[in-house]
Amino acid sequence: MPDAIALEHAWKFYGDYAALRDLTLRVDAGSCCALLGRNGAGKTTLLRILAGLSPFQRGRVTVFGQSPNSEKAREQVGFLGHGIGVYEDLSARENLHFFARVAGIRNSNTIANDWLDRVGLARVAAMPVRQFSRGMRQRLALARTFLHTPGVLLLDEPFTSLDDRAITMLSDLLTEARQRGATIVFSTHQLREAFAIASHVALIENGRLCYTGERTPEMLDDPALLYRRYMDAGAA
Amino acid sequence: MPGVQTPGSSHVRPLPAMIGSVRQALSVARKDLAIELRTKESLNAAGAFAIAILLLLSFVFDVTSEETRNIAGGLLWLVFAFAGALVFNRGFARELPNECLDALLASPLSRASLLIGKAIANLAMLLVVEFVSLIVFGIFYDIRWWLHPGELAAAFVLATWGISVVGAVFGALTVNLRLRELMLPVIIYPLLIPLLIAAIEITNLLFSAQPSQADQLLWGRLLIVFDVVFTALALLLADTILIT
C-alpha cells in the first residue's frame, strides 16, 4: 500500500531544543494512525509539520509524495488544530462558504449548506459565531475541516472539550472518512477512543518514536499497555 | 477494504488554477471587508486619525496662502500613510483569534492569493479613508480637488495599491511580533518613500488648474513601476513570507 505520509529522520528544533529527534514514520494511505504520547512529546509539532505550518530543519517529510508546504499537498489536507479556525464576526454559513471558496470548490454555497445540515447548525446558520456555545463552535470547526473532502485528515486532540453529541459526530465523520479511503492522523490523550478508531498507533516520547505498529486487540482491552511497556519501562 | 483516497480523487472538483487563484484572493478580500463592516475597527481608527490630523493642521497653516496649496499633496499623503499603518496592522492580526491563520495556511488557499486578497481589502479600506479625508480637506483647506477627477482617482488607486501591497506583505511578516504595531510603520515607511514622493507630486499637479501632462506621466510611471515591482515580489515570495 502506498505511503500517504512519510517522515524520514525528521528533526525539528525550537532554538536549541529538539522537539522532534530523528523521527521516521510512515502512514499507509487509507489507514488511521493515533499519535500518542504525554504533554510536550512532540505530537502537535509533528502534526503542524505535516500540515505545512511549521518548517523542519533536517530529514524529509512528504504528504502523498509532495512537500507538506506545497499547494498540491495542502489540497489534500484537512487540519484541525487547537484553535477552531473560524471567524467570530462571521456567521456559520459565511465561515463555511468562505472556506469552501478558498478550497476552490465550485458549488460552495451548496456544500456549505450541506455541512451546516450535517453538523446540526442549519437552524443557527445566520448567527455570528461569537454567539455560539463551545459545542457549536467545535461542530462548525469539524465542518470546516471536512468541507473539501480531504484525502488526509490531521487532527490535534480532536476529542478534547467535545460534548457527547460532538464526540458521536466526530466518530461518525471519521468512520465515513475511512470508508471513502481517507488517511487520518490524530493525536489524543483519550486512549479508549483512540484505540476504538485507530488502525495504527504511534507512540512518541521526547520527540522520539518509541513504538509504531498496528493497533492490536490487547490494546483495546488494556489501553495503558503501550505506555507501561514502552515508556514507563524505559524510564525505569 | 475500502478504496484509498489519493490525490485527485476528492469528491469536489477544483477550479482551473488561474481562475481559482483570483477567486481565492477576492474571497479573502470579501471576507475581510465583511468583518470590517461589522466591527469597523480599522475604518474608525484610520478615519478618525486622518480627520483629526487634517483638522489640526488646518490651524497650523494659513489655508489661504499659495504655499499651503503647494504642500497639500504632502500633507494628504503623510496622513494617508500613517492612517494606512492602522489599517495594515489589523489585516493579519484579524487572523489570530481562534488560530484562523493556521486554518488558512493549512487550507488549499494559495499563499499568494492570501497576500493579494489582504492587499485588496487594504486598498478598499484605505480608499474609503482617503475619500472621506479629501472631502474634509476640501472644506478646511479651501482646495478644489475635483478639478481632474479621472486622473486623481487613477493616481490615488495606483498609489494606494502600492501602499496596500507593502502593508499586506509586512503585515504578514510582523503578525507574530510582540511589538507589531510599532514595528510595521518602522519597516514600511522607508520602503514607501519613492511611492510617496510620486503620489505627493502627482497630487499637487492635479490640484492645480492646468497640470503639466509630462510631469503627470513621469510620476504616474513611477507609481506603476512601484506597484508592478512590489506586487511581483509579493507573489513570488508569498510562500516564504507566510511560513509560520
Interface residues (C-beta under 8 A of the other chain):
Chain A: M1 P2 A4 A29 G30 R48 A51 G52 L53 S54 P55 F64 N69 E71 K72 R74 E75 Q76 V77 F79 G81 H82 G83 I84 G85 V86 Y87 E88 D89 L90 E94 F98 F99 R101 V102 A103 G104 I105 R106 I111 P128 R144 H148 T149 P150 G151 L154 R178 Q179 R180 G181 A182 T183
Chain B: M1 P2 G3 V4 Q5 T6 P7 S9 S10 H11 V12 R13 P14 L15 G20 R23 Q24 S27 V28 K31 A34 I35 R38 T39 P97 N98 E99 C100 D102 A103 L104 L105 A106 S107 P108 L109 S110 S113 D239 I243 T244
